[in-house]
Amino acid sequence: MDRYSYQLYEMLHLAFAPARALSEATTHYFKSGPFGDYPLARNILASAELFERMTRRYGKPTFGLDSTVVEGEETPITLETVWSRPFCQLLRFKRELSGAEPRQSKLLIVAPMSGHYATLLRGTVEALLPYHDVYITDWADARAVPYGDGRFDLDDYIDYLVAIMAQLAQDGAPVHTLGVCQASVPLICAVAGMEARNDPHIPESMVLMGGPIDPRVNPTAVNRLAVKRGIGWFKQHCIHTVPFPNAGMGRRVYPGFLQLSGFMAMNIERHVSAHLEMFNHLVEGDGDSAEKHRDFYDEYLAVMDLTAEFYLQTVEEIFIKHALPTRQMRHRGEPVDLAAIRRTAMFTVEGEKDDISGVGQTYAAQLLCPSIPQERRMHLVQEGVGHYGVFNGSRYRKEIAPRIRSFFAGLEQPAAAMAL
């Protein structure tokens, strides 16, 4: 049955289409008719909305960042593509200032390729937009990339980052980088390779946030599962072929719906409780609370497929072989030597309650990069936050983002004190 799971998923989605249409018609009827204020009508409306939301396919969300404030000026934001390859486009949040651009450094945010879209980092971007010229990697959904565009693996991911950093550094402006979760690994590998080649486009810094640099440290349930199952299990149970009518039909992928089911299973009681609460909010007419639920799950349930070669290489090299901390990691056949990193500064950030990348897994980069001068490195364990709180939410905005900005400022003004 495993080999037909993707086809079954597509068939079920199509099979529910008439019921979704009926649900939408019911919603329209009760909202526009004279019955909307009756308790029975509110129950029917709540049930119809929950059914429609639980059976729909969620599309790629938008960033929705229309403006920011730069040096006290309300500034419109235009999203533009400045670099493109089949599996990634580099987006710039261009600030439409009325006067000259302030002397601010560039910031490349490397989004993880782990099932969700780059829009998951909306909060990460928003907190840094007033202070930097911000760019982000917008990875493609593998099922939407034609088979003829070729393969994409971890080596390609690293190559993409090297090419992007070279483009951003062309005008000589300082380039800072920030890798979130899984993206921390290819980012540090890309920087190590650039250092080893004495690449002139090396970034000024890298911030690694909640990344599995050494999953052997304080292993989580995710880490233990990978070691227990072995790569053979993942090849057999997690890889499927994209079916017709998707543009990437014929491509072997790790489907987003499988990744999502794994995420949901880890906290199934919380998700069931959240949907029951939304039902009650709708019945009670608590529109604000219901809207918060919609916003969260519109993002959380929007998932993308990963190419089979990228997914399997990542699982095997990072989570099973632990190739990076054991110095077995290679890129295009060449060893990845983290000790070669000497010019790029490093800031590692972890969440005290992270159940995806345990405390210490990201800090391991500090031990693996002995050539970085002590004054050009920092580490933070943020109290009270889990995995997503490292790069989103109130603690990120109030405590983590200011420290990142201060770290960058200290590098750009070496004489300034870096006390945080």
C-alpha positions as CSV (number, residue, x, y, z in Angstrom):
1,M,0.0,0.0,0.0
2,D,2.9,2.4,0.8
3,R,3.8,2.8,-2.9
4,Y,0.3,4.0,-3.7
5,S,-0.1,6.4,-0.7
6,Y,0.3,9.5,-2.7
7,Q,-2.2,8.4,-5.3
8,L,-4.6,7.5,-2.5
9,Y,-4.1,11.0,-0.9
10,E,-5.0,12.6,-4.3
11,M,-8.0,10.5,-4.7
12,L,-9.3,11.2,-1.2
13,H,-8.8,14.9,-1.8
14,L,-10.9,14.7,-5.0
15,A,-13.5,12.5,-3.3
16,F,-14.2,15.1,-0.6
17,A,-14.7,17.8,-3.2
18,P,-18.5,17.5,-3.4
19,A,-18.8,17.5,0.4
20,R,-16.6,20.6,0.7
21,A,-18.8,22.3,-1.9
22,L,-21.9,21.4,0.1
23,S,-20.2,22.7,3.3
24,E,-19.4,26.0,1.6
25,A,-22.9,26.4,0.3
26,T,-24.3,25.7,3.8
27,T,-22.0,28.3,5.2
28,H,-23.1,30.9,2.6
29,Y,-26.8,30.1,3.2
30,F,-26.8,30.5,7.0
31,K,-24.6,33.6,6.9
32,S,-26.8,35.4,4.3
33,G,-30.1,34.1,5.6
34,P,-32.2,35.1,8.7
35,F,-31.0,32.2,10.9
36,G,-27.4,33.3,11.7
37,D,-28.1,34.4,15.3
38,Y,-29.8,31.2,16.4
39,P,-27.7,28.7,18.4
40,L,-28.5,25.8,16.0
41,A,-27.3,27.9,13.0
42,R,-24.1,28.9,14.8
43,N,-23.4,25.2,15.5
44,I,-24.0,24.3,11.8
45,L,-21.8,27.1,10.6
46,A,-19.0,26.1,13.0
47,S,-19.3,22.5,11.9
48,A,-19.3,23.4,8.2
49,E,-16.2,25.6,8.6
50,L,-14.2,23.0,10.5
51,F,-15.1,20.3,8.0
52,E,-14.0,22.5,5.1
53,R,-10.7,23.4,6.8
54,M,-9.9,19.8,7.8
55,T,-10.4,18.5,4.2
56,R,-8.9,21.3,2.1
57,R,-5.4,21.5,0.6
58,Y,-3.7,24.6,2.0
59,G,-1.8,26.6,-0.6
60,K,1.4,28.5,-0.2
61,P,0.8,31.4,2.2
62,T,1.9,35.0,1.6
63,F,4.3,37.0,3.7
64,G,1.9,39.8,4.0
65,L,4.6,42.3,5.1
66,D,3.4,45.5,3.4
67,S,5.4,48.0,5.4
68,T,8.0,48.6,8.1
69,V,9.6,51.5,10.0
70,V,13.1,52.6,9.0
71,E,14.7,55.3,11.1
72,G,11.3,56.6,12.1
73,E,9.8,56.6,8.6
74,E,6.9,54.4,7.6
75,T,8.2,52.5,4.6
76,P,6.3,50.4,2.0
77,I,7.7,46.9,1.2
78,T,7.9,45.4,-2.2
79,L,8.7,41.7,-2.6
80,E,11.0,41.1,-5.5
81,T,12.8,38.0,-6.9
82,V,16.5,38.8,-7.4
83,W,17.9,35.3,-8.1
84,S,16.3,32.1,-9.3
85,R,17.0,28.5,-9.9
86,P,14.5,25.6,-10.4
87,F,14.3,24.7,-6.7
88,C,14.7,28.2,-5.1
89,Q,14.1,31.8,-5.7
90,L,15.8,34.5,-3.6
91,L,13.3,37.1,-2.4
92,R,14.2,40.6,-1.4
93,F,12.0,42.7,0.9
94,K,12.7,46.0,-0.9
95,R,12.0,49.0,1.3
96,E,10.6,51.9,-0.8
97,L,12.2,54.8,1.1
98,S,11.4,58.4,0.2
99,G,15.1,59.4,0.6
100,A,18.4,57.7,0.3
101,E,18.9,54.1,1.5
102,P,20.4,54.1,5.0
103,R,23.9,52.5,5.4
104,Q,22.6,49.1,6.6
105,S,24.0,45.7,5.9
106,K,22.4,42.9,3.9
107,L,20.9,40.0,5.8
108,L,20.3,36.6,4.1
109,I,17.8,34.5,6.0
110,V,18.2,30.8,5.0
111,A,14.8,29.1,5.4
112,P,14.7,25.4,6.3
113,M,13.7,23.0,3.6
114,S,11.8,20.7,6.0
115,G,8.2,20.7,4.8
116,H,6.9,24.2,5.5
117,Y,7.3,27.3,3.3
118,A,9.6,30.2,3.9
119,T,6.6,32.2,5.1
120,L,6.9,30.3,8.4
121,L,9.7,32.8,9.1
122,R,7.4,35.8,8.6
123,G,8.1,36.9,12.2
124,T,11.8,36.4,11.8
125,V,11.9,38.7,8.8
126,E,9.5,41.3,10.3
127,A,11.7,42.0,13.4
128,L,14.8,42.5,11.4
129,L,13.4,44.5,8.4
130,P,13.9,48.0,10.0
131,Y,17.6,47.4,10.5
132,H,18.7,45.4,7.4
133,D,18.3,44.9,3.7
134,V,16.6,41.5,4.1
135,Y,16.6,38.6,1.7
136,I,15.2,35.1,2.1
137,T,15.5,31.7,0.3
138,D,12.1,30.7,-1.0
139,W,12.4,26.9,-1.6
140,A,10.1,25.3,-4.3
141,D,7.6,22.6,-3.7
142,A,9.2,19.6,-5.4
143,R,5.9,18.3,-6.8
144,A,5.6,21.6,-8.7
145,V,9.1,21.3,-10.3
146,P,9.1,19.5,-13.7
147,Y,10.9,16.2,-13.7
148,G,13.1,17.5,-16.6
149,D,14.6,20.2,-14.3
150,G,16.7,17.5,-12.7
151,R,17.5,16.4,-9.2
152,F,18.2,18.4,-6.0
153,D,20.1,17.1,-3.0
154,L,22.0,18.5,0.0
155,D,25.1,19.2,-2.2
156,D,22.9,21.3,-4.5
157,Y,21.4,23.2,-1.5
158,I,25.0,24.1,-0.4
159,D,25.9,25.2,-4.0
160,Y,22.8,27.4,-4.1
161,L,23.8,29.1,-0.9
162,V,27.4,29.7,-2.1
163,A,26.0,31.3,-5.3
164,I,23.5,33.4,-3.4
165,M,26.2,34.8,-1.0
166,A,28.5,35.6,-3.9
167,Q,25.7,37.6,-5.6
168,L,24.8,39.5,-2.5
169,A,28.5,40.4,-1.8
170,Q,29.2,41.7,-5.3
171,D,28.8,45.4,-4.3
172,G,31.1,45.0,-1.2
173,A,28.4,45.6,1.4
174,P,28.6,43.5,4.6
175,V,26.4,40.3,4.3
176,H,25.2,38.6,7.4
177,T,23.5,35.2,7.3
178,L,20.9,33.5,9.5
179,G,20.0,29.8,9.2
180,V,17.0,28.4,10.9
181,C,16.6,24.8,12.1
182,Q,17.7,22.3,9.3
183,A,19.1,25.2,7.3
184,S,21.9,25.7,9.9
185,V,23.7,22.6,8.5
186,P,24.0,23.5,4.8
187,L,24.8,27.1,5.8
188,I,27.7,26.2,8.0
189,C,28.9,23.7,5.4
190,A,28.7,26.4,2.7
191,V,30.7,28.9,4.8
192,A,33.3,26.2,5.6
193,G,33.8,25.4,1.9
194,M,34.1,29.1,1.1
195,E,36.7,29.6,3.8
196,A,38.7,26.6,2.6
197,R,38.8,28.1,-0.9
198,N,39.6,31.6,0.5
199,D,36.5,32.8,-1.3
200,P,36.4,36.7,-1.2
201,H,32.5,36.6,-0.9
202,I,32.6,35.0,2.6
203,P,29.8,36.4,4.8
204,E,30.5,38.6,7.7
205,S,28.6,36.4,10.1
206,M,26.3,33.4,10.5
207,V,23.5,33.0,13.1
208,L,22.5,29.4,13.6
209,M,19.1,29.0,15.3
210,G,17.8,25.7,16.7
211,G,19.9,23.6,14.2
212,P,20.9,19.9,14.4
213,I,24.6,20.5,14.2
214,D,25.2,17.5,16.5
215,P,22.0,15.5,17.1
216,R,23.9,13.1,19.4
217,V,23.8,15.9,22.1
218,N,20.6,15.7,24.2
219,P,18.8,13.7,21.5
220,T,15.1,14.3,21.0
221,A,12.4,11.9,19.9
222,V,13.0,13.0,16.3
223,N,16.7,12.2,16.6
224,R,16.1,8.8,18.3
225,L,13.6,7.8,15.6
226,A,16.1,8.3,12.8
227,V,18.8,6.2,14.5
228,K,16.3,3.5,15.4
229,R,14.7,3.1,12.0
230,G,17.8,3.3,9.8
231,I,17.9,4.7,6.3
232,G,16.3,1.6,4.8
233,W,13.1,2.2,6.6
234,F,12.9,5.8,5.4
235,K,13.5,4.7,1.8
236,Q,10.8,2.1,2.0
237,H,8.1,4.0,3.8
238,C,8.7,7.7,3.2
239,I,9.5,8.0,-0.5
240,H,6.7,8.3,-3.1
241,T,6.2,9.3,-6.8
242,V,4.4,12.5,-7.6
243,P,1.2,11.5,-9.5
244,F,-0.6,13.2,-12.4
245,P,-1.7,16.0,-12.7
246,N,1.1,17.7,-10.8
247,A,3.8,19.5,-12.7
248,G,6.5,17.3,-11.0
249,M,4.7,14.0,-11.9
250,G,7.2,11.2,-12.0
251,R,9.6,12.8,-9.4
252,R,10.4,10.8,-6.3
253,V,9.6,12.9,-3.2
254,Y,9.1,12.9,0.5
255,P,5.5,14.2,0.5
256,G,4.6,17.1,2.6
257,F,1.4,15.4,3.9
258,L,3.6,12.7,5.5
259,Q,5.7,15.3,7.2
260,L,2.6,17.1,8.4
261,S,1.1,13.9,9.8
262,G,4.4,13.3,11.8
263,F,4.2,16.9,13.2
264,M,0.6,16.5,14.1
265,A,1.2,13.1,15.8
266,M,3.8,14.5,18.1
267,N,1.2,16.8,19.7
268,I,-2.1,15.3,18.6
269,E,-3.9,16.1,21.9
270,R,-3.0,19.8,21.6
271,H,-4.2,19.9,18.0
272,V,-7.5,18.2,18.8
273,S,-8.0,20.6,21.7
274,A,-7.2,23.6,19.5
275,H,-9.9,22.6,17.0
276,L,-12.5,22.0,19.7
277,E,-11.7,25.4,21.1
278,M,-12.1,27.0,17.7
279,F,-15.6,25.3,17.4
280,N,-16.6,26.8,20.7
281,H,-15.2,30.2,19.7
282,L,-17.3,30.1,16.5
283,V,-20.5,29.1,18.3
284,E,-19.9,31.8,20.9
285,G,-19.2,34.5,18.3
286,D,-15.6,35.1,19.5
287,G,-14.3,36.1,16.1
288,D,-10.9,37.3,17.3
289,S,-9.9,34.0,18.9
290,A,-11.2,32.1,15.9
291,E,-9.2,34.3,13.5
292,K,-6.0,33.6,15.5
293,H,-6.7,29.9,15.1
294,R,-7.2,30.3,11.3
295,D,-4.0,32.3,10.9
296,F,-1.9,29.7,12.8
297,Y,-3.3,26.7,11.0
298,D,-3.3,28.3,7.5
299,E,0.5,28.4,7.9
300,Y,1.0,25.2,9.8
301,L,-1.1,23.0,7.4
302,A,0.5,24.5,4.3
303,V,3.2,21.9,3.4
304,M,5.5,21.2,0.5
305,D,7.2,18.0,-0.9
306,L,10.9,17.5,-0.7
307,T,13.0,15.7,-3.3
308,A,13.8,12.1,-2.3
309,E,17.5,12.6,-2.8
310,F,17.6,15.7,-0.5
311,Y,15.5,14.1,2.2
312,L,17.3,10.8,2.3
313,Q,20.8,12.4,2.2
314,T,19.8,14.7,5.0
315,V,18.4,11.9,7.2
316,E,21.4,9.6,6.6
317,E,24.2,12.1,6.8
318,I,22.9,14.4,9.6
319,F,20.7,12.3,11.8
320,I,22.0,8.7,11.4
321,K,25.7,9.0,10.5
322,H,26.2,12.3,12.4
323,A,28.6,13.1,9.6
324,L,29.1,16.8,10.5
325,P,30.4,16.5,14.1
326,T,32.3,13.3,13.3
327,R,34.1,15.1,10.5
328,Q,32.8,12.6,7.8
329,M,30.7,15.2,6.0
330,R,31.6,15.8,2.4
331,H,30.4,18.3,-0.3
332,R,31.0,17.2,-3.9
333,G,33.5,14.7,-2.6
334,E,35.5,17.2,-0.7
335,P,35.7,17.0,3.2
336,V,33.8,19.7,5.0
337,D,36.3,21.2,7.5
338,L,34.6,23.4,10.1
339,A,37.9,24.3,11.5
340,A,38.6,26.2,8.3
341,I,36.1,28.9,9.4
342,R,38.1,31.8,10.7
343,R,36.7,35.1,9.2
344,T,33.0,34.6,9.6
345,A,31.6,35.4,13.0
346,M,29.1,33.0,14.7
347,F,26.1,33.4,17.0
348,T,24.3,30.2,18.1
349,V,20.8,30.4,19.5
350,E,18.9,27.6,21.2
351,G,15.5,27.3,23.0
352,E,15.3,25.9,26.5
353,K,12.3,23.8,25.7
354,D,13.2,22.8,22.1
355,D,11.8,19.3,21.4
356,I,13.1,19.2,17.8
357,S,16.7,20.2,18.2
358,G,17.7,19.7,21.9
359,V,19.7,22.1,23.9
360,G,23.4,21.7,23.0
361,Q,22.9,20.5,19.4
362,T,23.4,24.0,18.0
363,Y,26.0,25.0,20.6
364,A,28.1,22.1,19.2
365,A,29.1,24.4,16.3
366,Q,31.0,26.5,18.8
367,L,33.2,23.5,19.6
368,L,33.6,22.4,16.0
369,C,34.8,25.8,14.8
370,P,37.9,26.5,17.0
371,S,39.4,29.0,14.5
372,I,36.8,31.7,15.0
373,P,38.2,34.3,17.4
374,Q,36.5,34.3,20.8
375,E,35.5,38.0,20.4
376,R,33.6,37.0,17.2
377,R,31.4,34.3,18.6
378,M,28.3,34.3,20.9
379,H,25.8,31.7,22.3
380,L,22.3,32.1,23.7
381,V,20.0,29.7,25.4
382,Q,16.6,31.5,25.5
383,E,14.6,30.6,28.5
384,G,11.0,29.5,28.2
385,V,10.8,28.9,24.4
386,G,10.4,25.8,22.3
387,H,11.6,25.2,18.8
388,Y,9.3,27.7,17.0
389,G,9.9,30.3,19.8
390,V,13.5,30.5,18.8
391,F,12.6,32.4,15.6
392,N,9.0,33.5,16.1
393,G,6.8,35.0,18.8
394,S,7.0,37.5,21.6
395,R,10.2,36.2,23.2
396,Y,11.9,36.2,19.8
397,R,10.8,39.8,19.2
398,K,11.7,41.1,22.6
399,E,14.8,39.2,23.6
400,I,16.3,37.2,20.7
401,A,16.1,39.6,17.8
402,P,17.6,42.5,19.7
403,R,20.6,40.4,20.6
404,I,21.0,39.4,17.0
405,R,20.9,43.0,15.9
406,S,23.4,43.9,18.6
407,F,25.7,41.1,17.5
408,F,25.7,42.4,13.9
409,A,26.3,46.0,15.1
410,G,29.3,44.9,17.1
411,L,30.9,43.3,14.1
412,E,30.3,46.3,11.9
413,Q,31.7,48.6,14.6
414,P,34.5,46.5,16.2
415,A,35.4,49.2,18.7
416,A,31.9,49.2,20.1
417,A,31.2,47.1,23.2
418,M,29.3,43.9,22.6
419,A,27.9,43.4,26.0
420,L,24.4,42.2,25.8
